[in-house]
Amino acid sequence: MTNIKTANSRKQISISQYVVKALVKHKEDQDTLKDTLKDGYEDNSLVFPNLYGGFKNPDNLRREFNSLIEKSGVLRINFHALRHTHATWLLKNGINPKVVSERLGYHDVGITLKTYSHVSYDLQEEAA
């Protein structure tokens, strides 16, 4: 059962074929694990469960995320900052603010424009 804030919280977004392939591979790996563990796997239909199909402990998720950050050599950010990084990157690359707003789940593009106003300042500098 999906737990969302409101009925309007459910949204569809486009993803790249690269992401689709990665998710398909991840699903295949999960199915293999389910077959191996049999009754030891609690199938909660989660995309990113713990090793036994249950919910991940937030501390473990944070450790896994930080390990990936370290391995990739990119600037260390917290998990929630991925959302802001995604939005900033889209805006800096000329994606329509309305589209960015929809991906973030905002009903009003004004919220996106206010939250990410620093991006428009950077663009003003580039334009100058």
C-alpha positions in Angstrom: 0.0 0.0 0.0 1.4 3.3 -1.0 1.4 6.0 1.6 1.2 9.5 0.1 0.3 12.8 1.6 -2.8 13.6 -0.6 -4.5 12.2 -3.6 -2.7 14.9 -5.7 0.7 13.7 -4.4 0.8 10.9 -7.0 2.5 12.1 -10.1 4.0 10.7 -13.2 7.4 12.0 -14.4 9.5 11.0 -17.4 12.8 9.2 -16.8 15.6 8.4 -19.2 16.2 5.0 -20.7 19.4 4.7 -18.6 17.3 5.0 -15.5 14.7 2.5 -16.8 17.5 0.0 -17.6 19.0 0.4 -14.1 15.6 -0.1 -12.4 14.9 -3.2 -14.5 18.3 -4.6 -13.5 17.6 -3.8 -9.9 14.2 -5.5 -10.1 15.9 -8.6 -11.5 18.4 -8.6 -8.7 15.6 -8.3 -6.1 13.7 -11.2 -7.8 16.8 -13.4 -7.5 17.2 -12.5 -3.8 13.5 -13.3 -3.2 14.0 -16.7 -4.9 17.1 -17.4 -2.7 15.6 -16.3 0.6 12.1 -17.7 -0.1 10.1 -17.4 3.1 12.9 -15.3 4.6 12.0 -12.5 2.3 9.1 -10.2 3.3 7.7 -8.8 0.0 6.4 -5.3 0.7 6.6 -4.3 -3.0 9.3 -1.7 -2.1 11.6 -0.4 -4.8 14.6 -0.2 -2.4 14.0 -2.5 0.6 16.5 -3.9 3.0 18.0 -7.3 2.3 15.0 -9.1 3.6 12.3 -7.0 1.8 11.4 -4.7 4.7 11.9 -1.0 5.2 15.4 0.3 5.4 16.6 1.8 8.6 17.2 5.5 7.9 20.6 5.4 9.4 21.6 2.5 7.1 20.2 4.4 4.1 22.3 7.5 5.1 25.4 5.3 5.4 24.8 3.7 2.0 24.2 7.1 0.4 27.3 8.6 2.0 29.4 5.6 0.8 28.2 6.1 -2.8 29.0 9.8 -2.5 32.5 9.0 -1.3 33.1 6.4 -4.1 31.9 8.8 -6.8 34.1 11.7 -5.6 31.3 14.3 -5.8 30.6 17.0 -3.3 29.0 15.5 -0.2 25.4 16.5 0.2 22.5 15.1 2.3 19.9 12.9 0.7 17.2 15.6 0.5 19.6 17.9 -1.3 19.4 15.6 -4.3 15.9 17.2 -4.9 17.4 20.7 -4.9 20.4 19.7 -7.0 18.0 18.1 -9.6 15.8 21.3 -9.7 18.8 23.6 -9.9 20.5 21.6 -12.7 17.3 21.5 -14.7 16.7 25.3 -14.4 20.4 26.1 -15.2 20.1 23.9 -18.3 17.1 25.9 -19.6 14.3 23.5 -18.7 11.0 25.4 -18.4 10.3 26.4 -14.7 6.7 25.0 -15.1 8.1 21.6 -16.0 10.6 21.7 -13.1 7.7 22.7 -10.8 5.6 19.8 -11.9 8.5 17.3 -11.4 8.9 18.7 -7.8 5.2 18.3 -7.2 4.4 22.0 -6.7 1.0 23.3 -7.8 2.3 26.8 -8.3 5.3 27.6 -10.5 5.8 30.7 -8.3 7.1 28.4 -5.4 9.7 27.0 -7.7 10.7 30.4 -8.9 11.0 31.8 -5.3 12.8 28.7 -4.0 15.3 28.6 -6.9 15.7 32.4 -7.5 19.5 32.0 -7.0 19.5 30.2 -10.3 17.9 33.1 -12.1 20.6 35.4 -10.7 23.3 33.1 -12.0 21.6 33.2 -15.4 21.5 37.0 -15.3 25.2 37.0 -14.7 25.8 34.6 -17.6 23.6 36.8 -19.8 25.6 39.9 -18.9 
